[in-house]
Amino acid sequence: MRGLIRKIRSRIGIRSTKMSIRTHVPWYVRFGMSALMMGIAAAVAWWLVDNSYRITGFNREDAEQQIQKLTADTSRMRQELESTKRALTERDRQVQIEKAAQTELARNVAQLQEENAGLKEDLGFLRNIMSSGSVPEGLSIQNLKVDADGEANTYRYRMLLIQGGQRKHDFKGRVQIVVRIAQGGATSQLSFPDDAQIRTSGTDVEFRYYHKVEGRFTIPEGALVKSVQARVFGAPGWEVRTSKVLNIS
């Protein structure tokens, strides 16, 4: 009972709960005011974002122009770079061609110098024979030489064919090189060209006084040349008219 009375007293009198009186505002008015405030805040925020470059001193148009200029410069530099790459590629190609041409020219010059030296040697040899009057009768092989060529297992040979005595007709025939080689403890011989080709092919030598013959032959890898024999076959019987052997090792 006392508790109930105390509770009633707490709600009436000085100790009662404070009350506030407010003006009644309809909900749609409150909603409209809230929407209006939110719109104003959004507009202010949009204006600040859109015009921030003006507030901070940043010029948007200038920045766009700079971006366009940089884009154009980048495109131009890319084109120049591609053009420079193509020019460099073409230049490298030209340099390679020039180097190859110089190498080929140097090789040709060396070959011409070698041939010139051989011609001078052959000419001197012929002069000595002619001046001494010791030209052998008939067909003979003179100044036979065999040297290693630039390529592996390849050799170069050269010789002079001389026809002395009565020279009523031109000599016609073929030259065969017979190489004796040593390989693996055994010896064998190779013919360039072989006997069958000598008798089935046409003539490749035709002269009356003298004729220079040169060529190359290749031996198997690991083989050693022991001797080289030059044979001259005469047409039409294809008999050996003369031969000469050069010992190498």
C-alpha positions as CSV (number, residue, x, y, z in Angstrom):
1,M,0.0,0.0,0.0
2,R,2.8,2.4,0.9
3,G,4.5,1.6,-2.3
4,L,1.5,2.4,-4.4
5,I,1.1,5.8,-2.6
6,R,4.8,6.6,-3.2
7,K,4.4,5.8,-6.8
8,I,1.4,8.1,-7.2
9,R,3.3,10.9,-5.4
10,S,6.2,10.6,-7.7
11,R,4.0,11.4,-10.6
12,I,2.1,14.3,-9.0
13,G,3.7,17.3,-7.5
14,I,7.2,18.7,-7.6
15,R,8.8,15.3,-8.0
16,S,6.7,14.5,-11.1
17,T,8.4,13.9,-14.6
18,K,9.1,17.1,-16.6
19,M,6.9,17.7,-19.6
20,S,7.7,19.6,-22.8
21,I,5.2,21.2,-25.2
22,R,6.0,21.1,-28.9
23,T,4.2,22.4,-31.9
24,H,2.8,19.5,-33.9
25,V,4.4,19.3,-37.4
26,P,2.9,16.9,-40.0
27,W,5.1,14.1,-41.2
28,Y,5.1,15.1,-44.8
29,V,6.3,18.6,-43.8
30,R,9.2,17.0,-41.9
31,F,10.0,14.7,-44.8
32,G,9.9,17.7,-47.2
33,M,12.3,19.7,-45.0
34,S,14.7,16.8,-44.7
35,A,14.6,16.2,-48.5
36,L,15.2,19.9,-49.1
37,M,18.2,20.0,-46.7
38,M,19.6,16.9,-48.3
39,G,19.2,18.4,-51.8
40,I,20.9,21.6,-50.7
41,A,23.8,19.6,-49.2
42,A,24.1,17.6,-52.4
43,A,24.1,20.7,-54.6
44,V,26.8,22.3,-52.4
45,A,28.9,19.2,-52.5
46,W,28.5,18.9,-56.3
47,W,29.4,22.6,-56.7
48,L,32.5,22.1,-54.5
49,V,33.6,19.1,-56.5
50,D,32.9,20.7,-59.9
51,N,34.6,24.0,-59.0
52,S,37.4,22.7,-56.8
53,Y,40.0,23.5,-59.5
54,R,38.9,27.1,-59.3
55,I,39.1,27.1,-55.5
56,T,42.5,25.5,-55.5
57,G,43.8,27.5,-58.5
58,F,43.8,24.5,-60.8
59,N,42.7,25.2,-64.4
60,R,40.9,22.3,-65.8
61,E,40.9,23.5,-69.5
62,D,44.7,24.0,-69.3
63,A,45.1,20.5,-67.9
64,E,42.9,19.0,-70.7
65,Q,45.0,20.9,-73.3
66,Q,48.2,19.6,-71.6
67,I,46.9,16.1,-71.7
68,Q,45.9,16.4,-75.4
69,K,49.4,17.8,-76.1
70,L,51.1,15.1,-74.2
71,T,49.0,12.5,-76.0
72,A,49.9,13.9,-79.4
73,D,53.6,14.1,-78.4
74,T,53.5,10.5,-77.2
75,S,52.0,9.4,-80.5
76,R,54.5,11.4,-82.5
77,M,57.4,10.0,-80.5
78,R,56.1,6.5,-81.0
79,Q,56.0,7.0,-84.8
80,E,59.5,8.5,-84.7
81,L,60.7,5.5,-82.6
82,E,59.2,3.0,-85.1
83,S,60.7,5.0,-88.0
84,T,64.1,5.0,-86.2
85,K,63.8,1.2,-85.6
86,R,63.1,0.6,-89.3
87,A,66.0,2.8,-90.3
88,L,68.3,1.0,-87.9
89,T,67.2,-2.4,-89.2
90,E,67.7,-1.3,-92.7
91,R,71.1,0.2,-91.8
92,D,72.1,-3.1,-90.1
93,R,71.0,-5.0,-93.2
94,Q,73.1,-2.7,-95.3
95,V,76.1,-3.1,-93.0
96,Q,75.8,-6.9,-93.2
97,I,75.6,-6.7,-97.0
98,E,78.6,-4.4,-97.1
99,K,80.5,-6.7,-94.8
100,A,79.6,-9.7,-96.9
101,A,80.6,-7.8,-100.0
102,Q,84.0,-6.8,-98.4
103,T,84.6,-10.4,-97.3
104,E,83.8,-11.7,-100.8
105,L,85.9,-9.0,-102.3
106,A,88.9,-9.8,-100.0
107,R,88.5,-13.5,-100.9
108,N,88.4,-12.7,-104.6
109,V,91.4,-10.4,-104.3
110,A,93.3,-13.2,-102.5
111,Q,92.3,-15.7,-105.1
112,L,93.3,-13.3,-107.9
113,Q,96.7,-12.7,-106.2
114,E,97.2,-16.4,-105.9
115,E,96.2,-17.0,-109.5
116,N,98.5,-14.1,-110.6
117,A,101.4,-15.6,-108.7
118,G,100.7,-18.9,-110.3
119,L,100.6,-17.4,-113.7
120,K,103.9,-15.6,-113.1
121,E,105.4,-18.8,-112.0
122,D,104.1,-20.8,-114.9
123,L,105.2,-18.0,-117.3
124,G,108.7,-18.1,-115.8
125,F,108.7,-21.8,-116.1
126,L,107.7,-21.7,-119.7
127,R,110.3,-19.0,-120.5
128,N,113.0,-21.2,-119.0
129,I,112.0,-24.1,-121.0
130,M,111.7,-22.1,-124.2
131,S,115.0,-20.3,-123.7
132,S,116.9,-23.5,-122.9
133,G,115.4,-25.3,-125.9
134,S,114.7,-28.3,-123.7
135,V,111.0,-28.8,-124.5
136,P,110.3,-32.5,-124.2
137,E,109.0,-34.3,-127.2
138,G,105.4,-35.2,-127.1
139,L,103.0,-34.6,-124.3
140,S,104.3,-33.9,-120.8
141,I,103.1,-32.7,-117.4
142,Q,105.1,-29.9,-115.8
143,N,105.0,-27.9,-112.6
144,L,102.5,-30.2,-110.8
145,K,101.5,-28.7,-107.4
146,V,99.0,-29.8,-104.8
147,D,98.1,-27.6,-101.8
148,A,95.5,-27.7,-99.0
149,D,92.6,-25.5,-99.8
150,G,90.6,-23.3,-97.3
151,E,87.9,-25.8,-96.8
152,A,88.4,-28.9,-94.6
153,N,89.7,-32.0,-96.4
154,T,89.9,-30.2,-99.7
155,Y,93.0,-29.8,-101.8
156,R,93.8,-27.7,-104.9
157,Y,95.9,-28.9,-107.7
158,R,97.4,-27.2,-110.8
159,M,99.8,-28.2,-113.6
160,L,101.0,-27.3,-117.0
161,L,100.5,-29.6,-120.0
162,I,103.1,-29.0,-122.7
163,Q,103.2,-30.5,-126.2
164,G,106.7,-30.5,-127.8
165,G,108.0,-31.6,-131.1
166,Q,105.9,-31.7,-134.2
167,R,102.5,-30.1,-133.3
168,K,100.4,-30.8,-136.4
169,H,97.2,-31.1,-134.5
170,D,95.7,-29.9,-131.2
171,F,95.7,-32.3,-128.4
172,K,92.3,-33.3,-127.1
173,G,91.7,-35.3,-124.0
174,R,90.9,-35.3,-120.3
175,V,92.9,-35.1,-117.0
176,Q,92.4,-37.5,-114.1
177,I,93.7,-37.1,-110.6
178,V,94.4,-40.3,-108.7
179,V,94.9,-39.7,-104.9
180,R,96.5,-42.3,-102.6
181,I,95.2,-41.8,-99.1
182,A,95.9,-43.4,-95.7
183,Q,93.1,-43.9,-93.2
184,G,92.7,-46.2,-90.2
185,G,96.0,-48.0,-90.9
186,A,95.0,-48.9,-94.5
187,T,95.7,-47.2,-97.8
188,S,93.4,-46.7,-100.8
189,Q,93.1,-44.5,-103.8
190,L,90.5,-42.2,-105.2
191,S,90.1,-41.1,-108.8
192,F,88.7,-37.7,-109.9
193,P,86.9,-38.4,-112.2
194,D,86.7,-42.2,-112.2
195,D,87.6,-44.4,-115.2
196,A,84.0,-44.8,-116.3
197,Q,83.5,-41.0,-116.5
198,I,86.7,-40.6,-118.4
199,R,85.5,-42.8,-121.2
200,T,81.9,-41.7,-121.3
201,S,82.3,-37.9,-121.0
202,G,83.6,-35.5,-123.6
203,T,87.0,-33.8,-123.7
204,D,87.9,-31.0,-121.4
205,V,91.4,-30.3,-122.5
206,E,92.3,-29.0,-126.0
207,F,95.5,-27.2,-126.9
208,R,98.5,-27.2,-129.2
209,Y,101.5,-25.8,-127.3
210,Y,100.6,-25.6,-123.6
211,H,97.6,-25.6,-121.3
212,K,97.1,-24.8,-117.6
213,V,94.9,-27.2,-115.6
214,E,93.7,-26.6,-112.1
215,G,91.0,-28.0,-109.9
216,R,90.0,-29.3,-106.5
217,F,89.3,-32.6,-104.9
218,T,88.0,-33.7,-101.4
219,I,89.1,-36.7,-99.4
220,P,87.2,-38.4,-96.5
221,E,87.5,-36.9,-93.1
222,G,90.4,-38.1,-91.1
223,A,92.3,-39.4,-94.2
224,L,95.8,-38.3,-95.1
225,V,97.1,-37.7,-98.6
226,K,100.2,-39.8,-99.4
227,S,100.6,-39.0,-103.1
228,V,98.8,-37.5,-106.1
229,Q,99.1,-38.8,-109.6
230,A,98.0,-36.8,-112.7
231,R,97.1,-38.8,-115.7
232,V,96.3,-37.4,-119.2
233,F,94.0,-39.4,-121.4
234,G,93.9,-38.7,-125.1
235,A,90.9,-38.9,-127.4
236,P,89.5,-40.9,-129.1
237,G,91.1,-44.1,-127.7
238,W,91.2,-42.8,-124.1
239,E,94.6,-44.2,-123.5
240,V,97.0,-42.7,-120.9
241,R,99.3,-40.5,-122.9
242,T,101.4,-39.2,-119.9
243,S,101.3,-39.2,-116.1
244,K,103.3,-37.7,-113.2
245,V,103.3,-38.6,-109.5
246,L,103.8,-36.1,-106.7
247,N,104.5,-37.5,-103.2
248,I,102.9,-35.5,-100.4
249,S,104.0,-37.4,-97.3
